[in-house]
Amino acid sequence: MLTPILPELMDRKAATKYQGVIPDNSIPTKMLPELMDRKTAAKYLGVAPDTLSVWACTKRYPLKRIKIGRSVRYRRSDLDAFLQERLCS
C-alpha cells in the first residue's frame, strides 16, 4: 500500500513504541488524526492543498469531505479508501 510520509507528525522514538507501523518508515497509523484539515490531508495524499480545493469545486473525484463552519476536514479512512481505489495493479 502506498502511504505518503508526514515527518512533522512523528519522531523516531515514538514510532518504535507502536505496533502496526506503516511501511516505508512512515508514521504509525495511531499517530495520525482521524479528521485532517486540508493541508494535512493534502500532505497525506501527496498533492497541494489547492489541488484538494479544485477537486472539490470541480467534483473531479468523489473525495468525501466534512464542512465544519468555514473549515473543511477529511476522514483518514476516506483518504485511505481514495488511495486504495487508485492503486495500479
All heavy atoms as an XYZ file, in Angstrom:
713
protein
N       0.840     -1.187      0.000
C       0.000      0.000      0.000
C       0.878      1.241      0.000
O       1.846      1.328      0.750
C      -0.880     -0.017      1.244
C      -1.785      1.159      1.340
S      -2.947      0.928      2.689
C      -3.043      2.583      3.253
N       0.573      2.213     -0.822
C       1.314      3.449     -0.869
C       0.821      4.370      0.230
O      -0.363      4.619      0.359
C       1.125      4.137     -2.215
C       1.638      3.375     -3.431
C       1.235      4.114     -4.697
C       3.131      3.223     -3.362
N       1.740      4.887      1.014
C       1.365      5.795      2.079
C       2.344      6.951      2.104
O       3.534      6.741      2.296
C       1.381      5.094      3.450
O       0.569      3.936      3.358
C       0.858      6.001      4.519
N       1.876      8.179      1.870
C       2.763      9.331      1.919
C       3.343      9.528      3.315
O       2.783      9.076      4.300
C       1.852     10.499      1.548
C       0.728      9.871      0.828
C       0.546      8.522      1.441
N       4.464     10.205      3.377
C       5.170     10.395      4.644
C       4.854     11.772      5.206
O       4.862     12.759      4.493
C       6.685     10.250      4.425
C       7.005      8.851      3.905
C       7.457     10.546      5.690
C       8.424      8.671      3.466
N       4.561     11.835      6.497
C       4.331     13.091      7.212
C       5.341     13.199      8.350
O       5.014     12.968      9.504
C       2.906     13.145      7.771
C       1.777     13.110      6.762
C       0.442     13.017      7.458
C       1.821     14.332      5.892
N       6.602     13.530      8.049
C       7.624     13.502      9.089
C       7.402     14.492     10.226
O       7.853     14.263     11.339
C       8.911     13.818      8.336
C       8.493     14.474      7.086
C       7.119     13.957      6.769
N       6.695     15.600      9.955
C       6.498     16.585     11.016
C       5.552     16.101     12.104
O       5.467     16.695     13.157
C       6.013     17.918     10.440
C       4.631     17.883      9.840
C       4.630     17.428      8.398
O       5.693     17.128      7.851
O       3.546     17.362      7.830
N       4.826     15.009     11.888
C       3.900     14.494     12.892
C       4.512     13.409     13.773
O       3.848     12.863     14.628
C       2.654     13.925     12.217
C       1.752     14.919     11.514
C       0.587     14.197     10.878
C       1.258     15.982     12.455
N       5.749     13.062     13.539
C       6.309     11.950     14.298
C       7.765     12.184     14.652
O       8.416     13.018     14.082
C       6.211     10.651     13.506
C       7.116     10.595     12.289
S       7.249      8.955     11.585
C       8.391      8.209     12.699
N       8.225     11.469     15.627
C       9.650     11.374     15.864
C      10.007      9.894     15.908
O       9.160      9.047     16.120
C      10.061     12.100     17.154
C       9.390     11.528     18.377
O       9.848     10.480     18.875
O       8.397     12.122     18.813
N      11.238      9.561     15.679
C      11.645      8.163     15.550
C      11.409      7.365     16.833
O      11.052      6.207     16.787
C      13.122      8.086     15.156
C      13.411      8.700     13.825
C      12.902      7.827     12.733
N      13.129      8.486     11.456
C      12.576      8.132     10.343
N      11.744      7.139     10.308
N      12.824      8.778      9.240
N      11.609      7.967     18.001
C      11.396      7.250     19.261
C       9.933      6.859     19.432
O       9.627      5.759     19.865
C      11.864      8.107     20.437
C      13.358      8.281     20.495
C      13.741      9.150     21.662
C      15.243      9.415     21.637
N      15.642     10.309     22.717
N       9.030      7.767     19.088
C       7.605      7.474     19.215
C       7.190      6.379     18.236
O       6.333      5.561     18.545
C       6.779      8.733     18.981
N       7.808      6.358     17.076
C       7.449      5.366     16.064
C       7.763      3.949     16.522
O       7.067      3.004     16.176
C       8.178      5.655     14.752
N       8.797      3.789     17.332
C       9.167      2.447     17.771
C       8.230      1.923     18.857
O       8.201      0.722     19.103
C      10.614      2.431     18.294
O      10.724      3.334     19.393
C      11.586      2.816     17.192
N       7.452      2.784     19.477
C       6.556      2.371     20.556
C       5.300      1.673     20.045
O       4.647      0.958     20.776
C       6.123      3.578     21.389
C       7.233      4.185     22.195
C       6.700      5.351     22.979
C       7.804      6.047     23.738
N       7.308      7.212     24.467
N       4.939      1.927     18.804
C       3.667      1.441     18.280
C       3.842      0.209     17.406
O       4.787      0.093     16.648
C       2.979      2.531     17.457
C       2.558      3.705     18.282
C       3.345      4.839     18.338
C       1.391      3.676     19.016
C       2.974      5.913     19.105
C       1.005      4.754     19.777
C       1.808      5.872     19.819
O       1.438      6.934     20.579
N       2.869     -0.677     17.501
C       2.793     -1.795     16.573
C       2.046     -1.297     15.340
O       1.303     -0.334     15.400
C       2.014     -2.961     17.204
C       2.661     -3.519     18.440
C       4.003     -4.178     18.146
O       4.190     -4.731     17.081
N       4.915     -4.100     19.084
N       2.214     -1.969     14.234
C       1.482     -1.596     13.026
C       1.998     -0.354     12.360
O       1.232      0.467     11.886
N       3.300     -0.182     12.317
C       3.875      0.979     11.652
C       3.693      0.813     10.152
O       3.867     -0.256      9.596
C       5.377      1.113     11.999
C       6.020      2.234     11.212
C       5.555      1.339     13.476
N       3.314      1.886      9.491
C       3.122      1.874      8.047
C       4.478      1.632      7.388
O       5.483      2.157      7.837
C       2.539      3.222      7.575
C       1.203      3.467      8.240
C       2.401      3.273      6.061
C       0.650      4.835      7.998
N       4.546      0.848      6.310
C       5.821      0.610      5.625
C       6.467      1.898      5.126
O       5.840      2.942      5.104
C       5.429     -0.267      4.438
C       4.120     -0.840      4.788
C       3.452      0.118      5.711
N       7.705      1.799      4.693
C       8.482      2.913      4.147
C       8.858      3.933      5.215
O       8.984      5.119      4.923
C       7.736      3.622      3.009
C       7.362      2.690      1.885
O       8.117      1.740      1.633
O       6.323      2.918      1.269
N       9.031      3.502      6.458
C       9.444      4.383      7.548
C       8.546      5.602      7.683
O       8.988      6.694      7.962
C      10.898      4.821      7.373
C      11.834      3.667      7.505
O      11.580      2.753      8.278
N      12.912      3.694      6.761
N       7.278      5.410      7.433
C       6.321      6.489      7.558
C       5.851      6.564      9.010
O       6.459      5.985      9.889
C       5.141      6.231      6.614
O       4.290      7.336      6.599
N       4.755      7.264      9.246
C       4.285      7.428     10.613
C       3.355      6.298     11.006
O       2.673      5.732     10.166
C       3.585      8.783     10.794
C       2.417      8.910      9.846
C       4.526      9.915     10.592
C       1.601     10.107     10.071
N       3.302      5.962     12.278
C       2.366      4.936     12.746
C       0.928      5.409     12.546
O       0.630      6.587     12.696
C       2.683      4.797     14.229
C       3.998      5.441     14.421
C       4.150      6.460     13.336
N       0.055      4.487     12.216
C      -1.335      4.861     11.976
C      -1.998      5.434     13.216
O      -2.892      6.260     13.110
C      -2.149      3.654     11.482
O      -2.011      2.594     12.418
C      -1.679      3.198     10.123
N      -1.565      5.018     14.389
C      -2.174      5.524     15.623
C      -1.841      6.986     15.867
O      -2.521      7.643     16.643
C      -1.712      4.688     16.815
C      -2.252      3.280     16.798
C      -1.815      2.520     18.011
C      -2.343      1.094     17.964
N      -1.925      0.322     19.118
N      -0.786      7.502     15.232
C      -0.396      8.894     15.445
C      -1.109      9.852     14.501
O      -1.073     11.058     14.697
C       1.116      9.057     15.299
C       1.884      8.359     16.396
S       3.642      8.576     16.232
C       3.795     10.308     16.629
N      -1.759      9.336     13.466
C      -2.479     10.188     12.535
C      -3.832     10.569     13.124
O      -4.510      9.727     13.702
C      -2.720      9.458     11.214
C      -1.534      9.317     10.291
C      -1.883      8.389      9.144
C      -1.098     10.648      9.766
N      -4.243     11.813     12.954
C      -5.574     12.188     13.425
C      -6.641     11.572     12.538
O      -6.421     11.353     11.346
C      -5.575     13.713     13.300
C      -4.553     14.016     12.261
C      -3.524     12.928     12.363
N      -7.794     11.264     13.099
C      -8.888     10.700     12.306
C      -9.447     11.757     11.354
O      -9.778     11.457     10.215
C      -9.997     10.157     13.203
C     -11.177      9.584     12.447
C     -10.832      8.480     11.444
O      -9.893      7.723     11.673
O     -11.519      8.403     10.412
N      -9.564     12.999     11.802
C     -10.001     14.096     10.943
C      -8.801     14.993     10.651
O      -8.122     15.447     11.570
C     -11.095     14.921     11.613
C     -12.469     14.288     11.701
C     -13.428     15.223     12.438
C     -13.014     13.958     10.337
N      -8.561     15.232      9.367
C      -7.421     16.063      8.963
C      -7.914     17.315      8.270
O      -8.897     17.273      7.530
C      -6.531     15.295      7.983
C      -5.937     14.040      8.524
S      -4.886     13.310      7.244
C      -4.918     11.616      7.785
N      -7.211     18.416      8.498
C      -7.539     19.628      7.763
C      -7.015     19.488      6.335
O      -6.371     18.508      5.983
C      -6.979     20.867      8.460
C      -5.459     20.866      8.553
O      -4.803     19.959      8.004
O      -4.923     21.791      9.182
N      -7.312     20.456      5.500
C      -6.966     20.362      4.078
C      -5.459     20.252      3.876
O      -4.994     19.465      3.043
C      -7.518     21.565      3.320
C      -7.228     21.503      1.824
C      -7.938     22.585      1.057
N      -9.319     22.183      0.875
C     -10.355     23.001      0.973
N     -10.178     24.264      1.246
N     -11.585     22.561      0.803
N      -4.689     21.001      4.641
C      -3.234     20.984      4.479
C      -2.656     19.610      4.833
O      -1.831     19.058      4.099
C      -2.615     22.069      5.363
C      -1.144     22.232      5.207
C      -0.638     23.382      6.058
C       0.861     23.516      5.957
N       1.356     24.598      6.807
N      -3.095     19.041      5.942
C      -2.608     17.731      6.373
C      -3.069     16.640      5.416
O      -2.299     15.749      5.060
C      -3.088     17.426      7.799
O      -2.708     18.500      8.655
C      -2.486     16.140      8.318
N      -4.327     16.716      4.980
C      -4.853     15.724      4.036
C      -4.093     15.782      2.712
O      -3.798     14.746      2.112
C      -6.342     15.959      3.801
N      -3.755     16.981      2.273
C      -3.003     17.135      1.032
C      -1.617     16.499      1.157
O      -1.156     15.797      0.253
C      -2.886     18.611      0.662
N      -0.958     16.716      2.286
C       0.352     16.082      2.505
C       0.218     14.567      2.555
O       1.061     13.850      2.047
C       0.988     16.594      3.795
C       1.523     17.989      3.669
C       2.213     18.418      4.938
C       2.715     19.836      4.817
N       3.428     20.269      6.014
N      -0.838     14.100      3.159
C      -1.081     12.662      3.254
C      -1.250     12.042      1.871
O      -0.766     10.947      1.602
C      -2.325     12.428      4.116
C      -2.619     10.983      4.429
C      -1.854     10.293      5.366
C      -3.657     10.311      3.809
C      -2.125      8.971      5.674
C      -3.934      8.992      4.110
C      -3.163      8.324      5.042
O      -3.429      7.001      5.337
N      -1.927     12.766      0.970
C      -2.158     12.274     -0.393
C      -0.997     12.585     -1.335
O      -0.924     12.031     -2.424
C      -3.440     12.885     -0.966
C      -4.747     12.469     -0.317
C      -5.902     13.257     -0.912
C      -4.969     10.974     -0.454
N      -0.127     13.499     -0.928
C       1.000     13.866     -1.784
C       0.633     14.879     -2.854
O       1.223     14.889     -3.933
N      -0.343     15.728     -2.569
C      -0.753     16.777     -3.501
C      -0.752     18.118     -2.761
O      -0.601     18.169     -1.542
C      -2.157     16.505     -4.100
C      -2.177     15.216     -4.880
C      -3.224     16.490     -3.023
N      -0.930     19.196     -3.513
C      -1.008     20.532     -2.912
C      -2.399     20.753     -2.306
O      -3.388     20.210     -2.808
C      -0.736     21.589     -3.967
N      -2.475     21.563     -1.237
C      -3.791     21.862     -0.653
C      -4.758     22.475     -1.668
O      -5.954     22.186     -1.650
C      -3.476     22.845      0.471
C      -2.068     22.548      0.850
C      -1.398     22.126     -0.431
N      -4.241     23.304     -2.566
C      -5.100     23.905     -3.586
C      -5.679     22.854     -4.527
O      -6.768     23.028     -5.064
C      -4.335     24.962     -4.388
C      -4.044     26.205     -3.561
O      -4.730     26.409     -2.536
O      -3.151     26.972     -3.950
N      -4.949     21.766     -4.725
C      -5.455     20.683     -5.572
C      -6.717     20.085     -4.970
O      -7.689     19.825     -5.686
C      -4.381     19.590     -5.751
O      -3.227     20.184     -6.360
C      -4.881     18.451     -6.609
N      -6.728     19.885     -3.653
C      -7.935     19.368     -2.994
C      -9.097     20.339     -3.163
O     -10.245     19.918     -3.353
C      -7.676     19.108     -1.515
C      -6.819     17.895     -1.181
C      -6.655     17.764      0.325
C      -7.412     16.629     -1.760
N      -8.806     21.633     -3.103
C      -9.861     22.637     -3.302
C     -10.437     22.552     -4.708
O     -11.654     22.608     -4.891
C      -9.291     24.039     -3.068
O      -8.826     24.171     -1.758
N      -9.558     22.401     -5.696
C     -10.013     22.301     -7.086
C     -10.829     21.030     -7.286
O     -11.878     21.048     -7.946
C      -8.814     22.357     -8.061
C      -9.232     22.008     -9.472
C      -8.169     23.726     -8.014
N     -10.363     19.916     -6.740
C     -11.102     18.658     -6.864
C     -12.498     18.790     -6.270
O     -13.458     18.258     -6.816
C     -10.357     17.519     -6.181
C      -9.121     17.064     -6.889
C      -8.665     17.468     -8.111
C      -8.180     16.114     -6.409
N      -7.485     16.828     -8.411
C      -7.168     15.992     -7.395
C      -8.070     15.367     -5.247
C      -6.074     15.143     -7.240
C      -6.991     14.516     -5.100
C      -6.001     14.406     -6.087
N     -12.604     19.476     -5.136
C     -13.913     19.644     -4.501
C     -14.808     20.545     -5.345
O     -16.001     20.261     -5.532
C     -13.745     20.231     -3.107
N     -14.243     21.618     -5.879
C     -15.022     22.584     -6.668
C     -15.493     21.986     -7.989
O     -16.633     22.175     -8.390
C     -14.162     23.818     -6.923
S     -14.992     25.110     -7.848
N     -14.619     21.249     -8.658
C     -14.957     20.691     -9.968
C     -15.586     19.306     -9.882
O     -16.005     18.765    -10.908
C     -13.701     20.595    -10.858
O     -12.753     19.717    -10.234
C     -13.092     21.964    -11.088
N     -15.595     18.747     -8.669
C     -16.114     17.388     -8.445
C     -15.390     16.361     -9.326
O     -15.984     15.418     -9.840
C     -17.622     17.332     -8.669
C     -18.387     18.197     -7.693
C     -19.870     18.084     -7.940
C     -20.707     18.796     -7.010
N     -20.771     19.877     -6.405
N     -14.096     16.573     -9.476
C     -13.286     15.670    -10.304
C     -13.226     14.271     -9.710
O     -13.299     13.282    -10.422
C     -11.882     16.241    -10.454
C     -11.002     15.357    -11.287
C      -9.679     15.985    -11.585
N      -8.916     15.095    -12.443
C      -7.830     15.440    -13.058
N      -7.381     16.663    -12.943
N      -7.195     14.583    -13.802
N     -13.051     14.202     -8.392
C     -13.025     12.919     -7.695
C     -14.072     12.949     -6.583
O     -14.298     13.988     -5.972
C     -11.649     12.653     -7.080
C     -10.546     12.525     -8.093
C      -9.569     13.493     -8.210
C     -10.480     11.417     -8.931
C      -8.544     13.366     -9.134
C      -9.463     11.288     -9.865
C      -8.500     12.272     -9.960
O      -7.499     12.141    -10.882
N     -14.684     11.804     -6.299
C     -15.704     11.768     -5.235
C     -15.070     11.643     -3.853
O     -15.396     10.753     -3.082
C     -16.523     10.525     -5.599
C     -15.533      9.617     -6.243
C     -14.596     10.528     -7.005
N     -14.150     12.527     -3.539
C     -13.467     12.507     -2.249
C     -14.365     13.181     -1.215
O     -14.683     14.371     -1.334
C     -12.124     13.221     -2.355
C     -11.184     13.145     -1.188
C     -10.873     11.691     -0.840
C      -9.903     13.883     -1.480
N     -14.783     12.421     -0.222
C     -15.702     12.935      0.789
C     -14.987     13.933      1.694
O     -13.844     13.728      2.081
C     -16.256     11.792      1.629
C     -17.082     10.820      0.839
C     -17.536      9.684      1.712
C     -18.245      8.622      0.909
N     -18.561      7.449      1.708
N     -15.695     14.982      2.034
C     -15.155     15.975      2.958
C     -16.243     16.385      3.934
O     -17.425     16.211      3.667
C     -14.598     17.172      2.205
C     -15.607     17.939      1.411
C     -14.917     19.034      0.588
N     -15.873     20.010      0.154
C     -16.563     19.947     -0.970
N     -16.391     18.947     -1.786
N     -17.427     20.876     -1.285
N     -15.822     16.938      5.054
C     -16.748     17.373      6.091
C     -16.576     18.872      6.266
O     -15.459     19.348      6.498
C     -16.444     16.651      7.427
C     -16.579     15.145      7.242
C     -17.355     17.162      8.535
C     -16.031     14.349      8.406
N     -17.661     19.607      6.132
C     -17.621     21.045      6.344
C     -18.021     21.333      7.789
O     -19.061     20.896      8.256
C     -18.593     21.753      5.403
C     -18.216     21.703      3.949
C     -17.179     22.727      3.579
C     -17.786     24.112      3.610
N     -16.869     25.176      3.340
N     -17.167     22.053      8.486
C     -17.448     22.499      9.850
C     -17.291     24.014      9.835
O     -16.175     24.523      9.894
C     -16.484     21.854     10.864
C     -16.553     20.331     10.757
C     -16.802     22.336     12.274
C     -15.495     19.609     11.552
N     -18.410     24.704      9.698
C     -18.333     26.149      9.503
C     -17.650     26.430      8.178
O     -18.050     25.920      7.147
N     -16.565     27.210      8.221
C     -15.820     27.502      7.002
C     -14.665     26.531      6.781
O     -14.038     26.551      5.729
C     -15.260     28.921      7.068
C     -16.347     29.963      7.044
C     -15.874     31.376      6.997
N     -14.480     31.600      7.366
C     -13.882     32.759      7.316
N     -14.544     33.807      6.916
N     -12.638     32.901      7.663
N     -14.378     25.714      7.755
C     -13.258     24.784      7.616
C     -13.709     23.462      7.003
O     -14.866     23.082      7.075
C     -12.583     24.546      8.971
O     -13.469     23.908      9.844
N     -12.754     22.783      6.388
C     -13.001     21.501      5.732
C     -12.125     20.454      6.403
O     -10.957     20.698      6.696
C     -12.663     21.584      4.228
C     -12.823     20.231      3.561
C     -13.533     22.616      3.548
N     -12.698     19.293      6.658
C     -11.957     18.180      7.247
C     -12.152     16.940      6.393
O     -13.188     16.775      5.743
C     -12.430     17.881      8.680
C     -12.239     19.039      9.644
C     -10.776     19.207      9.983
N     -10.562     20.236     10.976
C     -10.162     21.470     10.713
N      -9.961     21.834      9.480
N      -9.973     22.333     11.673
N     -11.145     16.073      6.411
C     -11.186     14.813      5.679
C     -10.939     13.681      6.656
O     -10.033     13.779      7.502
C     -10.106     14.785      4.589
C     -10.305     15.828      3.515
C      -9.810     17.115      3.656
C     -10.982     15.511      2.349
C      -9.990     18.066      2.668
C     -11.175     16.459      1.354
C     -10.669     17.731      1.522
O     -10.853     18.674      0.545
N     -11.715     12.614      6.559
C     -11.500     11.434      7.400
C     -10.328     10.640      6.839
O     -10.218     10.459      5.624
C     -12.729     10.528      7.400
C     -13.850     11.023      8.235
C     -14.907      9.923      8.385
N     -16.043     10.434      9.112
C     -17.165     10.835      8.548
N     -17.325     10.742      7.247
N     -18.144     11.316      9.282
N      -9.482     10.158      7.724
C      -8.345      9.334      7.306
C      -8.831      8.095      6.557
O      -8.247      7.700      5.544
C      -7.490      8.952      8.503
C      -6.231      8.223      8.086
C      -5.356      7.856      9.265
N      -6.021      6.813     10.023
C      -6.116      6.784     11.346
N      -5.599      7.740     12.070
N      -6.726      5.800     11.956
N      -9.918      7.488      7.023
C     -10.443      6.285      6.370
C     -10.907      6.591      4.944
O     -10.729      5.769      4.039
C     -11.587      5.692      7.190
O     -12.610      6.643      7.377
N     -11.475      7.778      4.710
C     -11.884      8.165      3.358
C     -10.674      8.386      2.459
O     -10.687      8.030      1.280
C     -12.748      9.429      3.387
C     -14.107      9.210      4.025
O     -14.567      8.043      4.058
O     -14.696     10.192      4.498
N      -9.622      8.976      3.010
C      -8.403      9.193      2.231
C      -7.744      7.861      1.887
O      -7.264      7.674      0.762
C      -7.428     10.093      2.999
C      -7.915     11.508      3.305
C      -6.901     12.247      4.152
C      -8.231     12.271      2.040
N      -7.737      6.932      2.842
C      -7.176      5.602      2.583
C      -7.968      4.884      1.487
O      -7.389      4.254      0.612
C      -7.154      4.756      3.853
C      -6.109      5.231      4.848
O      -5.136      5.901      4.424
O      -6.271      4.932      6.044
N      -9.294      4.991      1.542
C     -10.136      4.363      0.522
C      -9.882      4.994     -0.844
O      -9.825      4.308     -1.864
C     -11.618      4.495      0.904
N      -9.716      6.303     -0.875
C      -9.413      7.024     -2.115
C      -8.096      6.511     -2.718
O      -8.026      6.253     -3.918
C      -9.331      8.524     -1.819
C      -8.937      9.359     -2.991
C      -9.864      9.692     -3.970
C      -7.655      9.861     -3.119
C      -9.520     10.477     -5.057
C      -7.296     10.645     -4.196
C      -8.224     10.969     -5.158
N      -7.076      6.379     -1.887
C      -5.790      5.852     -2.368
C      -5.909      4.411     -2.837
O      -5.338      4.024     -3.860
C      -4.734      5.966     -1.270
C      -4.258      7.368     -0.929
C      -3.361      7.327      0.304
C      -3.549      7.993     -2.099
N      -6.641      3.619     -2.094
C      -6.795      2.196     -2.426
C      -7.479      2.025     -3.786
O      -7.101      1.152     -4.564
C      -7.588      1.500     -1.324
C      -7.538      0.000     -1.385
C      -6.156     -0.549     -1.101
O      -5.369      0.053     -0.391
N      -5.855     -1.695     -1.665
N      -8.471      2.863     -4.065
C      -9.196      2.783     -5.341
C      -8.303      3.099     -6.530
O      -8.559      2.662     -7.634
C     -10.378      3.758     -5.343
C     -11.494      3.393     -4.414
C     -12.535      4.499     -4.291
O     -12.396      5.538     -4.984
O     -13.468      4.331     -3.508
N      -7.243      3.888     -6.289
C      -6.397      4.346     -7.379
C      -5.089      3.583     -7.501
O      -4.217      3.980     -8.261
C      -6.120      5.839     -7.216
C      -7.269      6.629     -7.798
C      -7.607      7.868     -7.032
N      -8.824      8.451     -7.547
C     -10.037      8.061     -7.211
N     -10.222      7.082     -6.372
N     -11.104      8.641     -7.716
N      -4.962      2.490     -6.785
C      -3.755      1.660     -6.913
C      -3.744      0.966     -8.277
O      -4.767      0.463     -8.738
C      -3.713      0.591     -5.828
C      -3.290      1.039     -4.446
C      -3.340     -0.136     -3.487
C      -1.901      1.628     -4.467
N      -2.579      0.978     -8.903
C      -2.422      0.271    -10.176
C      -1.944     -1.147     -9.881
O      -1.076     -1.353     -9.046
C      -1.405      0.974    -11.052
S      -1.912      2.611    -11.524
N      -2.509     -2.098    -10.566
C      -2.106     -3.486    -10.316
C      -1.002     -3.929    -11.249
O      -0.655     -3.362    -12.193
C      -3.290     -4.416    -10.473
O      -3.896     -4.245    -11.714
